[in-house]
């Protein structure tokens, strides 16, 4: 539940932030929020409130990045490739989640006693820090994403008076959960 609340709030904030600064900075900021959460959980996870706070912060970071990716993809590819590009994003998100889960399982297994039982506390610390490092690398990679490949003019309003963000109607950032949502 805390992760979902963080994600829901982040979708709204990402939409407002994108309207003011453009969608480009949203993805690296979301990655850095997840990295900060991983460092927080690597250091502090002894009390329930720390786990709840970590889950909310993780939701904020993941919600921000999930809100940014489809909008950045739509902006960067020709209109006739939008479906393929967003589908590839969904596939890579699933593969990345599976790869990340397998990497964490391998790290925790390395810190699990041969006699069985749960992984040592140090294993969780290492897993969170490796995750933070991956998110920081992701933020740097996101900074390198080209601004646009389409010939899109940056307008402040569309042909029917719609608000525009990075050359896209602001409604393109809206989903069933409201402004900035992609879910």
C-alpha positions as a printed NumPy array, in Angstrom:
array([[  0.   ,   0.   ,   0.   ],
       [  2.703,   2.603,   0.808],
       [  4.435,   1.939,  -2.521],
       [  1.146,   2.483,  -4.389],
       [  0.468,   5.724,  -2.545],
       [  3.937,   7.003,  -3.371],
       [  3.497,   6.04 ,  -7.028],
       [  0.077,   7.674,  -7.286],
       [  1.377,  10.913,  -5.778],
       [  4.451,  10.851,  -8.005],
       [  2.357,  10.549, -11.168],
       [  0.589,  13.789, -10.302],
       [  3.778,  15.612,  -9.325],
       [  5.603,  14.386, -12.459],
       [  2.862,  15.863, -14.653],
       [  3.077,  19.246, -12.942],
       [  6.889,  19.185, -13.013],
       [  6.898,  18.225, -16.706],
       [  4.51 ,  21.057, -17.552],
       [  6.968,  23.522, -16.04 ],
       [ 10.398,  22.057, -16.94 ],
       [  9.702,  19.51 , -19.679],
       [  9.731,  15.738, -19.44 ],
       [ 13.516,  15.39 , -19.942],
       [ 14.58 ,  15.924, -16.297],
       [ 11.789,  13.758, -14.848],
       [ 13.382,  10.392, -15.689],
       [ 16.819,  11.024, -14.132],
       [ 15.203,  12.61 , -11.079],
       [ 13.007,   9.532, -10.61 ],
       [ 16.068,   7.284, -10.909],
       [ 17.904,   9.336,  -8.298],
       [ 14.908,   9.147,  -5.949],
       [ 15.   ,   5.341,  -6.201],
       [ 18.787,   5.429,  -5.595],
       [ 18.253,   7.584,  -2.488],
       [ 15.629,   5.103,  -1.28 ],
       [ 18.024,   2.181,  -1.78 ],
       [ 20.719,   3.962,   0.264],
       [ 18.129,   4.779,   2.955],
       [ 17.08 ,   1.126,   3.18 ],
       [ 20.703,  -0.066,   3.124],
       [ 21.327,   2.012,   6.253],
       [ 17.982,   1.994,   8.078],
       [ 15.487,  -0.864,   8.004],
       [ 15.193,  -1.965,  11.621],
       [ 11.788,  -0.401,  12.36 ],
       [  8.427,  -0.626,  10.645],
       [  8.264,   3.134,  10.014],
       [ 11.573,   2.918,   8.118],
       [ 10.202,   0.201,   5.856],
       [  7.   ,   2.186,   5.263],
       [  8.973,   5.36 ,   4.495],
       [ 11.25 ,   3.379,   2.174],
       [  8.241,   1.901,   0.374],
       [  6.663,   5.339,  -0.119],
       [  9.943,   6.765,  -1.421],
       [ 10.36 ,   3.792,  -3.75 ],
       [  6.828,   4.405,  -5.053],
       [  7.675,   8.06 ,  -5.705],
       [ 10.781,   7.144,  -7.688],
       [  9.22 ,   4.299,  -9.657],
       [  6.027,   6.27 , -10.298],
       [  8.057,   9.184, -11.597],
       [ 10.098,   7.06 , -13.991],
       [  7.056,   5.105, -15.187],
       [  5.254,   8.399, -15.889],
       [  8.207,   9.781, -17.855],
       [  9.142,   6.891, -20.133],
       [  6.061,   6.68 , -22.402],
       [  6.008,  10.452, -22.909],
       [  9.733,  10.509, -23.737],
       [  9.307,   7.598, -26.156],
       [  6.355,   9.198, -27.946],
       [  8.344,  12.413, -28.28 ],
       [ 11.478,  10.684, -29.591],
       [ 10.181,   8.329, -32.285],
       [  8.325,   8.946, -35.544],
       [  4.542,   8.656, -35.169],
       [  4.368,   5.411, -37.165],
       [  6.836,   3.734, -34.716],
       [  5.131,   4.813, -31.493],
       [  3.3  ,   1.51 , -30.942],
       [  6.422,  -0.578, -31.456],
       [  8.547,   1.686, -29.289],
       [  6.125,   1.76 , -26.366],
       [  5.671,  -2.018, -26.642],
       [  9.438,  -2.472, -26.524],
       [  9.47 ,  -0.303, -23.391],
       [  6.915,  -2.603, -21.742],
       [  8.915,  -5.707, -22.674],
       [ 12.208,  -4.215, -21.473],
       [ 10.565,  -3.1  , -18.22 ],
       [  9.468,  -6.703, -17.611],
       [ 12.849,  -8.141, -18.572],
       [ 14.615,  -5.55 , -16.408],
       [ 12.401,  -6.445, -13.465],
       [ 13.16 , -10.132, -13.914],
       [ 16.892,  -9.449, -14.264],
       [ 16.901,  -7.211, -11.175],
       [ 15.001,  -9.809,  -9.153],
       [ 17.45 , -12.526, -10.213],
       [ 20.431, -10.309,  -9.334],
       [ 19.025,  -9.58 ,  -5.87 ],
       [ 18.278, -13.271,  -5.33 ],
       [ 21.861, -14.136,  -6.296],
       [ 23.265, -11.521,  -3.918],
       [ 21.07 , -12.685,  -1.048],
       [ 21.946, -16.311,  -1.762],
       [ 25.623, -15.411,  -1.469],
       [ 24.885, -14.175,   2.072],
       [ 22.688, -17.101,   3.09 ],
       [ 24.222, -19.565,   5.553],
       [ 24.928, -23.027,   4.135],
       [ 22.754, -24.485,   6.895],
       [ 19.744, -22.56 ,   5.494],
       [ 17.618, -19.842,   6.954],
       [ 17.322, -16.214,   5.92 ],
       [ 20.143, -14.222,   4.363],
       [ 22.459, -12.31 ,   6.676],
       [ 21.613,  -8.653,   7.265],
       [ 24.773,  -7.668,   5.389],
       [ 23.369,  -9.326,   2.253],
       [ 20.416,  -6.924,   2.246],
       [ 22.771,  -3.983,   2.703],
       [ 24.854,  -5.092,  -0.281],
       [ 21.742,  -5.706,  -2.414],
       [ 20.345,  -2.249,  -1.652],
       [ 23.678,  -0.569,  -2.387],
       [ 24.064,  -2.449,  -5.691],
       [ 20.527,  -1.339,  -6.577],
       [ 21.411,   2.262,  -5.721],
       [ 24.446,   2.053,  -7.99 ],
       [ 22.335,   0.71 , -10.848],
       [ 19.849,   3.556, -10.398],
       [ 22.628,   6.147, -10.444],
       [ 23.938,   4.633, -13.695],
       [ 20.38 ,   4.764, -15.021],
       [ 20.108,   8.45 , -14.128],
       [ 23.303,   9.204, -16.06 ],
       [ 22.005,   7.188, -19.017],
       [ 18.705,   9.089, -18.879],
       [ 20.541,  12.404, -19.038],
       [ 21.981,  11.225, -22.356],
       [ 18.571,  10.632, -23.963],
       [ 18.221,  12.96 , -26.972],
       [ 15.732,  15.767, -26.501],
       [ 13.727,  14.771, -29.576],
       [ 14.023,  13.068, -32.933],
       [ 10.737,  14.365, -34.27 ],
       [ 10.412,  17.747, -35.87 ],
       [  8.146,  19.044, -33.125],
       [  7.749,  22.694, -32.332],
       [  7.642,  23.66 , -28.683],
       [  4.296,  25.35 , -28.308],
       [  2.566,  26.653, -25.244],
       [ -0.86 ,  25.857, -26.636],
       [ -2.199,  23.5  , -29.259],
       [ -4.501,  24.234, -32.155],
       [ -7.54 ,  24.012, -29.916],
       [ -6.018,  25.848, -26.961],
       [ -4.735,  22.674, -25.295],
       [ -1.696,  23.101, -23.052],
       [  1.437,  21.59 , -24.63 ],
       [  4.406,  19.962, -22.838],
       [  7.548,  19.315, -24.886],
       [  5.523,  19.532, -28.092],
       [  2.918,  17.023, -26.871],
       [ -0.612,  17.877, -25.761],
       [ -0.672,  17.772, -21.951],
       [ -3.47 ,  15.211, -22.243],
       [ -0.836,  12.774, -23.571],
       [  0.572,  12.773, -20.04 ],
       [ -2.816,  11.979, -18.515],
       [ -3.921,   8.47 , -17.771],
       [ -6.828,   6.901, -15.944],
       [ -5.347,   8.005, -12.607],
       [ -5.209,  11.709, -13.585],
       [ -2.656,  14.225, -14.751],
       [  0.795,  12.775, -15.278],
       [ -0.391,   9.196, -14.896],
       [  0.447,   6.537, -17.427],
       [ -1.489,   3.755, -15.764]])
